[in-house]
């Protein structure tokens, strides 16, 4: 039995493979915690097909793994989840409610860990009303802000009614969840300020980190002239990413191809939306949707420009730091880069209208020296400030403080 304090880490998703920004960030944190101050038990859903596949990889994340059976989600899940429209909970939260998950979490809490970390605000729905352990809520976004942005870009009156209702439910749920935990962790100063101003919560902040060894820098050749390849990497079953790529396809791409007819796009990520794939094929666009890949780096290496055309979403985008660490110059909307300590024109190019976004992409495609300068400045910034190791150390120190504060309070009592 370890003499180290026990930390129970509850995740709403099985973390392997690390095919989304949230999984990547959580994985970085757990790798940093492993072997440190705490003895870590990771609790999450477990897909039946992975039950015996990942012991070595899980051993890098925790000292002990406990799973509950992951619910099967078929091809119609996106539509079936709409049955939760009448729930008092927002749809993404209601779909995370499972009897097996609540039962497993309750049983692990009954073992009296020293500290419990709940990963993502949604996961609070799996916690019992009362629990004895000191607690940390690890937020990856301001959830209500994401819903507000969906409402802003909703195209039809019906969608606006739905998003307005969902926004009200999420604001209520998020406020209640944030106030249930002893410590709240935000992923940017911006998110911390929103939690303080809108919910009266004083949150700690960890930086967004990237694995600099995995995303090893390869400097663009400044002597190369016009390039043609554009890349985007993300989970393509995310509403935010679908919306962003739809906007890029409909509004930005025609402006790019008008000046650079040889330009090409590769979209790398799991479960590409069928409507997007069909639209690209019907328009005969030089676009490739890879679906899930084990390693995104070869696809990024082959591209001259990395785009982040997001109009909704929240938190911080790890994908930006990954591209910059690898040596890929980035074009992003302000939402795609928000919360990251980066300067436009120095570390990346920014465009919030179709015209501005297309112009920024074309500048990079046409100017090898600009690609090299942005890549070098961005890599230097990431190296100096945003390694995954440093982010994990900050998170561990927050957890240690939360545990020690609980012990001090018990001694006072």
N, C-alpha and C positions, 0 to 999 in steps of 0.2 A: 504494500500500500504506500503510495507516495506521501511524503511529508509536506508536499506543496499544497497550497490552498486549491480546492477544486473549483473550476470554472465550468459552468454549464452553458454551452453556446447553442442557441436554438435558431435554425435556419429554415426558411419556408420552402427552399428548393434544394434538391440534391446538387452538390457543388461540382460534380464531374459529369461531363466535361465542362471546363470553364469557358462556356460559349456565350456569355453575356457580361456586360460591364459590372453588374452587381455581383455575379459569381466571381469574377476576377478580383474585384476589390476585397470581397470577403476572404477569398483564398489567400491573398497577400497578407491580410491581417492574421489569419490563423497560422500561416507558415511562420510569421514573426513571433506569435505567442508560443508555438511548439518548442518545448525544451527550455522555456524561460521560467518566470515566476510561478506560473499556474500549471496545474495538471488539468488538461482540457478534455472535456467530453463534448463531442459534437452530436447534436440530435437534429435529424431532418427526415423528410420523406425518402424512401428508398425504392427506386424502380425495380420491378421484379427481374428484369433482364440484366441488371447490373449487380445482383446480390453477391456474386462471388468474383466479380471482375476487378475490383479496384483496391484491394487491401494495401498494396504498396503506396498508391497515391494517397489514400486516406491516412496512412501513417505519417505522411508529411504534414497533414493538417491538424491532427489531434492525437491524443493518447488513447482515446476510446471513442468508437463510433456506435451510435444507437439509431436505428431507423424505424419508421413505421411505414406500412405499405402505401406506396404512392397511388392515388386514385388514377384509374385509366381515363385518359382524355382523348377521345376519338377525333375524327376529322370534322365533326360538327360541334365541337366544344365551344368554339367562338359564338355560335348561335344559341346553344343550349344554356350558356351562362346568362343569357338575357332573362331567364326565368327569375333571376334575382332582382329584377327591376323593382319588384314590390317589397323587397327586403328593406329593413331600416338601415342596413349596412350598404356601403357602396359596393358595386358588383365585384371589383377585384378582391375586396376583403371577404365578401360572402363566399366566394369560390375557394378561399383558403381554409374555410371551416370544415374540419373533418373530425368525426368522433375518434378515429384512431390517433390522429395527431394530438388532440386534446388529452386523450388517455395517456399516451406516451409521455407527453410533457409533464402531466400531473405526477406520474410515477417517478420520473427523474427528479422533480422538485422535492418529492417526499424523501429522497436520499440526503437532503439538506446540504446542497453545495454551498460553498462560501459566497459565490457570486454567480448570477445568471445574466447572460448577455442575449438579448433578443435582437435578431438581425432583421431589419426592415420594420417599418411601422405596422404594416399589415399583420405581421406575425403576432402582435399583441392579442389578436383575436383567439389565439390558441392558449393563452394564459388563463389560469383560474382567477376568480375575482380577488382572492387573497392568497399571498404566498410569503414565506418568511425570509427568503434570501435577499441580500442586497442586489440591486438590479441596475442594468445599463441597457438603454435602447439605442441601437446603432441605426440611425436613419441614413438612407442613401439619397433621399430627395425631400423636398417639401411637397408632400403628396397632393395637397389641395391646389397648389400652384399648377401642377400638371393638368388637373381637371379644368382649371380656369383657362388655360391655354387651349385646350380642346374646345371649350365653349367659344372662345374667341374666333377660331378658324372653322367652326361648324358651318356647313354650307346650307343645310335645309332647316326650316322651322322645327320639324320633328326632332332632328338631332340637337338643336339648341335647347329644346324643352328637356330632353333626356340629360344632356350635359349639365344644365342648370340644376336639375334635381340631384344628379350625382355629385356635383360640386358641394351642395349644401350638406349632403350626407357625409362626404369626405371631410369637410371642415369640422363637423361635429365629432366624427370618429377620431380624426387626427388630434384634436384638442384633448379629448378624453385619454387617448393613448399616451400622449406626451406627459401628461400629469400623473400617470400611474408609476413612473419609474424614478429611481433615485438620481440617475445621471442620464442625460441625453447627449449623444454624440452626433455632430453634424459633419458634413464632408466639405464645407467651405465657410468662410466668414460670412458670405452672403446668406446662406441658409441659416446660420446662427442668428443673424440679425432679423430675419423673417420670423423665426421661432420666438425671439424676444418681443418683437413689435406686435405680432398677431396673436401669440398664445401666452405671453408672459413667462416664457421658459428661458433659463440661462443654460445654453448648451456649450459643451466643450467641442473643440474642432480638431479633426485630424486632416493632414494634407492628402491629396490624391497622389498615389504613388504608382510607379511603373517599374517593372523588372528590367533593369538596365543590362543585365547579362543576357537575358533572353532576347530583348529587342536591341541587338548590337548595331551600333551606328555604321552606316555605309554612306559616305558623302557623295552627293550628286556631282557629276563632272561639269564644271562651269563652262567648258568649251563646247558642250553639246548644244545644238540649236533646238529647233522646234520638236516637241514631243507630242504624243497623242493619247497616252494611256492614263485614265482616271480610275480611282478605286474608292470604294466605301466598304467598311467592315462593320457589321452589327448583326444582332438577332433580328431576322426579318419577319418574325411574327409579333413584333412590338408595334403598337399603334403609332407611336412617335416616329419610328423609323420608316414605317410604311407611308405615313403622311409626308415625311421629308423627301423620300425618294419619288413619290408621286409628284410633288411640287417640282423637284429637280427635272423629272422627265417632261412634265407638261409645260413648265414656264421657263426653265433655265436652258435645257438642252437645245431647243431650237436656235437660241442665240449663239451657243457655242458652235454648233455644227454649221451655221451659216458662214462662219469665218474659218473654221477648221474642219473640213468635211472628212478628214481622216481620223478624227477623235473617236475613242472607244471607251466604254465604261465596263468595269467589273464590280458586281455587287457580291460581297462575300459574307455569308451568314446563313444560319439554319432557317429552314422553313420559309423560303421566299413566298411572298403573297402571290397566289395564283392570278389575281387580277393584274398585278404589275407585270408578271412574266408574260401573260397573254397580251397585254397592251404593247409591250416591247416587241413581241413577235409580230403582231398585227401591223405595227408601224415599220417593221423591218429595221429596227434600230440595232446598231452594233453594240449591243449590251449582252453581257454574260451574267447569269445568276448561278453561282456555284452550289448553293445549298451549304450544308454543314461541311467544314473541312477540319482536319486535325490540327493544321498549322496555317495560320493566316499570313505568315511572313513572306513566303514566296510570291503570293499575289500582291503584297504591298511592295516588295522589292521591284517588281516588274513595272510599277506605275510611276509616273512623273508627278502626279498631283493626287493628294488625298482630300476628299471633300466631306464636309459635315453639314448637310443642308437641312438642319432641324428647325422646325417652327414650334414644336411643343416638346415637353420633357422637363426634367428637373435634375437637381443635384449637379454632379460634374461628370464630364465625359472622359473616361479613362482612354477611350480610343484616340483622343487628341494627343495625349502624352505618348501613347504607344507609337503613333505615326512619327511624331517628332523625335523620339528616341531612336527610331530606325533610320531617320534621315529623309523622311518624306515631307515636302512642303505642304502646308495645310491651307485650305480655303474653308471658312466656316461662317455661318450666321452668328449673330451675337448670342443667341440662345444655345447654339452648339458649343460655344466656348465659355459660357458664363461660369463664374465660380472659380475659374482657373486664372492664376496670376501670370497672364500673358499680355503682350502689347501687340496690337495690330500694326502691320507694316514692318515690325521687327521680328516677331516670332511666327506670324501667320498673316494671311490676308482675309479681310472680312467683307461680306456682302449680305445685306438683308433684303434687297429687292432682286428680282430675277436679273435685271440689267447689271446691278453691281456684282452679284455673284458670278454671272457669266464672264464679266470683264476681268474679275480676279483670276478665274480659272484660265482664261486665255492669256493673261499676262505671264502666268507661270509656264504654261505650255510653250510659249514663244521665247522665253528668256532663261537660258541655262544658268547664267550668272545669278539671276534673282533666285532661282531654285536653290542653288548652292548656298547663297548667303542666308536665306531664311532657314534652311535645314541646319546649318552650323549654329546659328544663334539659338534656335529652338532646342537643339540637343544640349548646348551648354547650359541653358536655363533649367532643363529637366535634370541634368546631372547634378547641378549645384543645389537643387531645392526639392526634388520630387521623386526620390528613389522609394521603392516599395519597402525597403528595410527601415528607412526613417519613419515612414507612415505607421508601420506596425509597432515601432518602439513608442511612438506617441500614444497609440491606442493602448498598449500595455500599461503605460504609466497612468493613463486615465482609469483603467480598471483597478490598478493597485490602489490608487487614491480612493476610489469608490469603496473598495473593501476595507481599507484602513479607517475611513470615516465612519463606516458602519460599526467597526469594533470600538472606536472611541465613543460613539453614541451609546453602545451597550454598556460600556464601563461607567459612563456618566449616570445612566439609568440605575 
